[in-house]
Amino acid sequence: MLLISSFVRASSQILVSECRSTSQVAFKQREMHDKLRCVKSMVGVQTVISERRREQSANKLKA
């Protein structure tokens, strides 16, 4: 009886650790995806800002 309960406990711990590792992997993937999206949006903002600066400098040259 003791052997069965220890086996059940060990197998449940293995399941829990596997579940944790898969959720951590999913979390890391989501985190990386969010970071990529953030970087892409920052790059987009940077290009918009540089384009506006270019337009402003072109307007200053015209005036």
N, C-alpha and C positions, 0 to 999 in steps of 0.2 A: 504493500500500500504506500509506504514511504517512497519507494522507488518510482512509482507512477506519479505521485505528486511532484517529486523533484524533476521528473522528465517534463511534466506539463509546465512547471515553472520555467525550466530552461527553454523550452520551445516557445513559450509566450514571450520571454525576454528576447529571443532571436527575432521573433515577429515584430516586436516593438522596435528593436534597433533597426531592422530592415525598413520598417515604415518611416522611422525618423530619418534615415539616410535618404530615402526617396523623396520625402517632403523637403529635406534640405536641398537636394539637387533641384527640385522644382522651384524652390524659393530662390536659389542662386540663379537659375535660368531667368526667372521673372525679374530679379534684381538687375541682371545684365541687360535684359531687354529694356527695362526702365532707364538704365544708364545710357544705352544706345539712343533711345528716343530723346533723352535729355540732351545728349551731345548733338544729335541731328537738329533739334530745335534751336540749340545755341548757335550752331553753324548757320542755320537759316536766318536767325536774328542778326548774326555778324554780317552775312552777305547783304541783308536789307540795309543795315546801318552803313556799310561801305558804299552801297549803291546810292543811298541818300546823300552821303558826303560827296561822292563824285558829282551828283547832280548839283549840289549846292556850290561846289567849287566851279563847276561849269557855268552856273548862273552868275557867280561873282566875276568870272572872266568876261562874260558877256556884258555885264554892267560896268 
